[in-house]
Amino acid sequence: MIPRIHKRGTNFKTALTYILHDPQKETAERVDWAFSVNCGTADLSEAWRPMYDTWDRRNALKRENGIDLRGANNKAPVMHYTLSWEPGDKPSKQQMMDAALKSLKALGLDQHQAAIAAHNDKDHLHVHIVVNTVNPMTGRTAALKFPALALRNFAREHDRQRAAYQVERDAAARKPPPYSRNSELREKSMELLRPRDIIDQIRPEKPRPEHRRRALERSDVINRMKRHRAEHDHAHMVERDALWAVHRAERDDLYRRSTQACHVALDYVRSRFKGPWRELYEAQRIEWKHLERIQDKPLERAVYVLVNSERLANGKGLSMKRKAELIASPTKLFQAVERVHARERAGLAQVEKIETRERLDRVWRTHEVSFQNLKARQKSARDRMRAEQHAENDRDISYFRVAQELEDERRGLIPERRAERAGPFEGDIQYVKRIRREIDEHYRRQHGPDSVPFIPWKERPAPKPEAQLPPEPSPEQEAPPESPPAKPWSRRSQERDFDNEM
């Protein structure tokens, strides 16, 4: 086994998306199996939420357990490492799962939240483990001292135990079967292989042929049962599709309402911080104009620097050397004030971001509760429908019931079901009429019964004007008109001999 620790991360959702999907994040074909540890959810794609909640509430968990809040802030809580086997080594799924859980215990993270997934996109088997370094019970960050060394020791011990197990299994495979050690069993086996004089004693008795009429009746009953089962399956499939459409509409409506709540929360936060942003920009604009007015007045610059010393130094106070530099150089003073303005804007933006995140988290926590309730209710409805369908199949499709149905049909008690007669043959004219009728109905459904749009074959052609005879020519007009003079190109064409040219 070869362990490898990847770089610590900050985003649980990105890490779980990587191990649960292909590199392009479109399919999950390379994932053989996956499961979560201490996450409290069966949906692996949502396992990042409890991990993020634990990391986000780490200070509150410490207060609940009476733990001191001092110490380094854990800004990279995502730990990602892999366990890889040799290309020729083919451990089972249970062995790979045990190895992943034991590796968590070797690191002291067996009580932490983790997600484990096995991939098959390489020529060797390997397992990805994403673990939250914050304890979900205490909120403390795990003290990971030399984790690479701990994983190497675990891998060495795992390989040693696996090699010992392989040796024991090979020894058991080479062990001779019991019958080769027992002479009595061996003699009995050889006795069965010896030929006997009386062949009829070991020849099985031929089964009596079943009556042909009973066989045909049984075949009719079985075929009728298959037909009933196909009809029931089709009807049940339609019912399941309808129920699934209703459930999908309910889930879409829930997501739509949650999204609307998120938009309302964002609009509220924006409207609430619109005033502070306006006041901040106005104050900074006034201060900037004041600096432009006093940039040529050293005494007023000195007064400004002394009054705003702590503000220019971010709460620490300026040294005498720094004060002298700002008083002497208006450019450096402008740069220092610009940095102060940037810090003030960043601080207000951070406050707005925190409040926005709190409100959105509140909305999505409510959405998660509603979604779990909806999922449980829909699962109960599907289970109830499935049970009713099974009960209907058991009630309507039985050998005795179908046999009685066939017997009643033979006696004339039940009219025999026949297929409907086929319609008349449809020629080209009937086909065109049917297509036109369907198009008309489609337009009426789309645009209303009173607003049928233009249809080419419905438009009547415009009437043609009546033909008028030309007036009779007068004697003066009966003479043929003189031909106009030929154009230059026409004279050239008349001089050519086309017969010789051909």
Residue pairs with C-beta under 8 A, 6 or more apart in sequence:
1 83
1 84
1 85
1 99
1 155
1 158
1 159
2 83
2 84
2 85
2 155
3 81
3 82
3 83
3 84
3 103
3 148
3 151
3 152
3 154
3 155
4 81
4 82
4 84
5 79
5 80
5 81
5 147
5 148
5 151
6 80
6 81
6 82
7 80
8 76
8 78
8 79
8 80
9 15
9 76
9 78
9 80
10 75
10 76
10 77
10 78
11 78
12 48
12 51
12 52
12 55
12 77
12 78
12 130
12 132
13 48
13 52
15 48
15 78
15 80
15 130
16 44
16 45
16 47
16 48
16 115
16 130
17 25
18 25
18 128
19 31
19 34
19 80
19 115
19 117
19 119
19 128
19 130
20 28
20 31
20 34
20 44
20 45
20 115
20 117
21 27
21 28
21 31
22 28
22 29
22 30
22 121
30 119
30 120
30 121
31 117
31 118
31 119
31 120
32 93
32 118
32 119
32 120
33 93
33 117
33 118
34 44
34 115
34 116
34 117
34 118
35 44
35 97
35 115
35 116
36 44
36 47
36 113
36 114
36 115
36 116
37 101
37 104
37 112
37 113
37 114
37 115
37 116
38 111
38 112
38 113
38 114
38 136
39 47
39 50
39 51
39 113
39 114
39 115
40 50
41 47
41 49
41 50
44 115
44 117
47 113
47 115
49 368
50 113
50 136
51 77
51 113
51 132
54 61
54 113
54 132
54 134
54 135
54 136
54 139
55 74
55 77
55 132
55 134
56 361
57 139
58 74
58 134
58 139
58 140
58 141
59 69
59 139
60 139
61 135
61 136
61 137
61 138
61 139
62 68
62 69
62 138
62 139
62 140
63 69
64 139
65 137
65 138
65 139
67 138
67 139
67 140
71 141
72 141
74 133
74 134
74 141
77 132
77 133
77 134
77 141
78 130
78 132
78 133
79 109
79 130
79 131
79 132
79 133
79 144
79 147
80 128
80 129
80 130
80 131
81 103
81 129
81 147
81 151
82 126
82 127
82 128
82 129
83 96
83 99
83 100
83 103
83 126
83 127
83 129
83 155
84 124
84 125
84 126
84 127
85 91
85 124
85 125
85 126
86 124
87 123
87 124
89 124
89 125
90 125
91 99
91 125
91 162
93 118
96 118
96 125
96 127
97 116
99 127
99 158
100 116
100 127
100 129
101 110
101 116
102 154
102 158
103 129
103 151
103 154
104 110
104 112
104 114
104 129
104 131
106 150
106 151
106 153
106 154
107 131
107 142
107 144
107 147
107 150
107 151
108 142
108 143
108 144
109 131
109 133
109 142
111 135
111 136
111 137
112 131
112 132
112 133
112 134
112 135
112 136
112 142
113 131
113 132
113 136
114 129
114 130
114 131
114 132
115 129
115 130
115 131
116 127
116 128
116 129
117 127
117 128
118 125
118 126
118 127
118 128
119 126
119 127
119 128
133 141
133 142
133 144
134 140
134 141
134 142
135 141
135 142
178 185
179 185
179 186
179 189
180 186
196 202
217 403
217 406
220 406
221 399
221 402
221 403
221 406
224 402
224 405
224 406
225 397
225 399
225 402
228 396
228 397
228 402
229 393
229 397
232 389
232 392
232 393
232 396
232 397
236 389
239 385
239 389
240 382
240 385
243 381
243 382
243 385
247 378
247 381
247 382
250 374
250 378
251 371
251 374
254 367
254 370
254 371
254 374
255 367
258 363
258 364
258 366
258 367
258 370
261 363
261 366
261 367
262 360
262 363
262 364
265 356
265 359
265 360
265 362
265 363
266 356
266 360
268 359
269 352
269 355
269 356
269 359
272 355
273 348
273 351
273 352
276 348
277 348
280 344
280 345
280 348
284 341
284 344
287 337
287 341
288 337
288 341
290 304
291 304
291 330
291 333
291 334
291 337
294 300
294 301
294 304
295 301
295 330
295 333
295 334
296 330
298 327
298 328
301 326
301 327
301 330
301 333
302 327
304 333
305 312
305 318
305 323
305 326
305 327
305 333
306 323
309 317
309 318
309 323
310 316
310 317
310 318
311 340
312 318
312 326
312 336
312 337
312 340
313 322
314 340
314 343
318 326
325 332
326 332
326 333
326 336
327 333
405 414
408 414
409 415
409 416
426 434
436 457
439 455
440 452
440 455
443 452
443 453
443 455
444 452
447 453
486 494
